[in-house]
Amino acid sequence: MVSYFIRRFLLIIPTFIGITLITFMILQVVPGGPMEMELMKLRGFGAGGEMNTSLGTGSINIPESALKEMKEFYGFDKPLLVRYFDWLGNLLKFNFGKSYMYSEPVWDVIASRFNVSIYFGLISFILTYLICVPLGVFKAVKNGSKFDFISSFLVFLGYSTPGWAFGALMLILFGGGSFMNVFPLGGFRSEDFESMGFFQQVFDQFHHTVLPVISYVIGNFAMLTILTKNSVIENLSQDYVKTAFAKGLPERRVIFFHALRNSLIPITTGIGSFLGLILAGSILIEKVFNIQGMGLLAFNSIINRDYPVTMGILVISSVLMLLGNIVSDMIYAWADPRIRFK
């Protein structure tokens, strides 16, 4: 088993190179790159191609020397593969480059968003398991009942609704300016957060957390709840559970200390894959709630052709996902001693 995981770790290297190489090539060849956008601004056009009347109506001629300097600045004076290996060499030195949009090191730009993504990611992850696992167990015990059918309808209704769309609907119903006006329209904290007292800060943070977390969690309900239900039902039909009932053990003890323990094996294996999701954030949910996390940063960097930030986020998310898959296998092997990877 040790040799299996060593091979898995070694496979991270070619997989990572394949992911970054393909993405790097696509970013470099698509039209509307950073150099084109800069030229459009110089010629009096906005980022979307509209005429910027504040700069006048006439286009200006860009000298060849200026174009050459711009190509050198953005690295477009070199062949595509040379540019990639230059970027990869800097990455091995933990140099992610400098952001075109923020004029700061990429790592500093990304690190400033970590706390936001970790905050919402961890809360959503914990709430998902705390709600869905007990709900799945109760649905298994009440399988075929009215509660099972009603809860299944609500679970799949929530699953079929995108989290960002549900978040936008909640903002319309409960956001500031609506007829209920219960929660703020978005953001991570209020502007005067630092000047508040401790309990005011706690309430303000909670106030800004409720709607985004609901949007994050709602999409995971169906998968985890139904997986828990089916796993518990399968284990309740096993001989060791029937034997426990025959011995006169209480139903609660048999379900939670015998059936549920083995039912959690397929559920716990998904923990590793959540590793990347915790930090990656959700682009659309963060866009709806104007949360300055990793997801919104990725969205803005793609729209503004900020290639260094885009590649930096790709590096972090891809490494976390690759490591998360290995962690899932480790948890699976630890939870079920019968599993032997070869």
N, C-alpha and C positions, 0 to 999 in steps of 0.2 A: 504493500500500500504506500509505503514511503517513496518508492521509485515512481509510482503513479503521480503523486503530487509534485515530485521534482520535475517530471516531464511537463506537467501542467504549468508550473511556474516558468519553465524554459519556453513553452509555447507562447507565453505572453509577449515575448520579444518580436517574433515575426508577425503575430496578430496585430500588435501595436503599430509596427511599421506599415503594415498593409492599410490599417484604418487611417493613419495620419497621411500616408502618401496619396491615397485616393482623394481624401478631403482637400489636401493641399493643392493638388492638381486641379480639382474642380473650382476651388476658390480663385486660382490664378488665371484660369481661362475664361470664366464667365464675364460677360460685358458689364460695364458700370463699376469697375474697380476703383480703388482710392485715387489713382492718378487721373482717371477720366472724370471723377467727381470733382477733383480739385481744379481741373481745367474748365469744367462747366461753371464753377464759381468764379473763376478769373474772367471768364467771358460774359459774365452777367446773368447766369442762370442759377436757379436754386438746385437743391439736391434732387428734386423730382423732375427737373428739366424745364420748369417754368421760368419765364423771363423775370429777372429781378430788376424792377424799375428803379429801385433806389440807386443802382449803379449806372444808370443810363441805358440807352438802347443799342449802342454800337458794340460790336464784338472787338476784341483786341487781338493782335497777332502775338503769339508766344514765340520768342526767339528760340532757335535750335539749341543754343547753349543752355537755356533755361529748361527745355524739355530733357536734355541730356542729364542735367543735374537732378531733375525730378525722377528720372528712371533710376539713377544711382541711389537716390534717397530711398525709394521704395523697393530697390533690388531687382527691377525689371530689366536691367542691363545684362543679366546673366541668363544662361539657359535654365529651363524649368527644373531639371533634376539637380543642377548645381545649386539652385536656390533652395531646394528641399533639403539637400545634405548640409548646406550652410545652417539652415534653421535647426536641423536635427543635431548638428554639432554644438550649437549654442544651447540647445535644450539639455544636452548631456552635462553642460556646465551650469545647469539650473538658471539659464538666462532665457526668459520667455520673450524677450524683446520689449519694445516700447509701443504703447498704444498710440495710434494715429489720432484718435478722437479725444483722449484725455491728456495726452502728452506726458504720461507717467509710465513707469515700469508696469508691465502687464501683471506681474505677480501682486503688486500693491493694489492695482485696480480690482483684481479677483479676490484678494484677501479681505478687502473692505466689505465684500458681500457675503463672506462665509457665515458670519454670525446670524444673518437673517435666514439664509437657507437652512442652516442647521436647526435653528429655532423652530421653524414651521415643519421641517422634515421630521424631526424627532417627535414633536407633539403629535403629528398626524400618524406616524408609525405606531406610537404607543397606544393612541386612542383606537386605531384600527384593530389591533389585537385585543385590547381590553373589551371592545364592544362586540366584535365579530365572533370571537371564539365562544364566549358564553351564549351568544345568540344562536350559533350553530349547534351547540350542545342541546340547548332547549328545543330547537327545531327537530333534532334527531329523536329526543325523548317524546315529543308531541307529533311525530311524523304522521302525516295524513289528517291532522286535526284542522279545525278552522283557523287556529293561530298560525299553523304552518303555511296554509294557502295564502292568508292575508299578508303575512310577513314576507313570503316569497315574492308576491306581487309588488310590494313596496321596495324590496331589495333590488329586484330587476328593473323596476321603474327608475330607481336612483342610478343604477348601473348604466342604463341606456341614455341617461342625461349627462352630457359632458360637464366636468367640474367647473370649467370657466363659464359655461352657459348658465349653470345653476347659480354660480356666484353673481353673475350679472343680474339674474332675476331677483336674488336676495337683496342686492344693492338698490334695485328699483322699489322693492317692498319695504325694506328696513333701513336703507341708507339715509344719510343726512339729506334733507330736502324733500324726502318722501312724506307721505301722509302719516307714517308711523315714526320716522326719524329716531330710530333706536341706536343704530351703529354709524360710525363715520364712513365716509365715502371711500376711504382707502388709506394707504400709507402704513408704515410700520409703527410709528409713534406720532404723537402730536408735536407741533413745532416748539411748544414751550415745555417739552417733557423734562428737560434738565432743571427747570426752575420749580418743578412740582415737589411736593413732599413724598415720602416713601409710599404711603398707602394710595396717594393719588397716582403715582407712577404705576403701581401694581394694577389699579383699576383701568388706567389708560391703556396699558399694554394688553390687558385682557379684552378691553373694548375693541382694540384693533386686531385681535387674534381670532375671535369667534367665527366670523364669516369666512375668512380665508381657510381656516382649518376645516370647516364643514365642507368647503369645496374640494379640498385635498382628499378628505376621507371618503366622500361619497362614491367615488369611482372604484374603490377597493372593496366595497361592501359585498357585492355578489360573489366574487371569486373566493374570498377567504371564508365567508359564511357558509356557502354551499360546500366548499372543500371540507370544512370542519364537520358539517352535518353528515356528509356521505362517509367520512372516515369514522365517525362515532357509530353510525348505523352498522357499518361493516364490522367493527370490533364488538358491538353488542351481540352480534350473531355468532361470535366465536365460542368455542367450548369452554375456555377458561372463565369467561364471563358467566356462562350458564352454571358452571361449577360453583362460582362465588355466590350466585343467587341460591343454589341448592344448599349451600352451607348456612344459609339464613342471614347473610350479611345485608345491612341496610342498602336500599336502592341508591341513595346518595353516595355512599362509600364505593359501591361497585362502579358507578358511572364515573366519578371524579378521580378515584384512586386506582382503578384498573383499566376501564375502557378508554378514558380520556388520555391517560399517560401514553398509550400506544397510538392513539389517534393523533397526537401532536407531532409524531415523527414526520409525516409529509408536510405539515404546516410549518415546522421550524426550519425546514430546508429553504424556505423562501426568504429567510432573514438576510442571508448574504446578498441576494439580489437587490434588497432595499438599500444597501450601502451606497450605491451610486445615486439612487433616487433621492436620498436624504439631502445630498449636497447639490444635485443638479437642479432641484426646484422644478417648477412648472412654468413654462414660458407664458402660456395664455392666462393662467390664474394670476400670476404676478402682474401681467399687463392689465387685467381687469381691475385689480385692487391697487395698482401703482405701488407695488412692493419692490424695493430696490434689492432684489436678490440675484442669484446666479441665473435664473431663467430669463428675467428681464434684461440682464446684462448681455446674455447671449443673443437675445432678440435684437437689441439696439446695435450690437457690434456687427451683426449680419446685415442689418438695414443700412448701416453707415459704412459698410465694407472695411471695418476695423479688423483686418486679418490677424494681427498678432493676438488680440483678445479672443477672437473666435477659435484660433488654434490652441490657445492656452486653456480655454474651457473644454475643448475637445480632449486635450491631453488628460486633464484631471478626471473628466467623466468617464473616458474610455478605460483608464487605469483602474478606477474604482469599480466599474462594471466587471472587468476581467478578474480582479481580485475577489469581488463579491461572488462570482460563480464558483471560485475555488473554495471560498468560505462556506458556501452552501453545501458543497460536497463533503467538506470536513464535518459540518454539523450533522449531515445525514449519517456519516459513518460513526460519529460519536453517539447519536441518538439511537441508532439501530446497530448493535454489534454484529448482526448477521450480514451486513453489507461489507463486501470485500472488493475494492477497486483493483483492477489489474491493468 
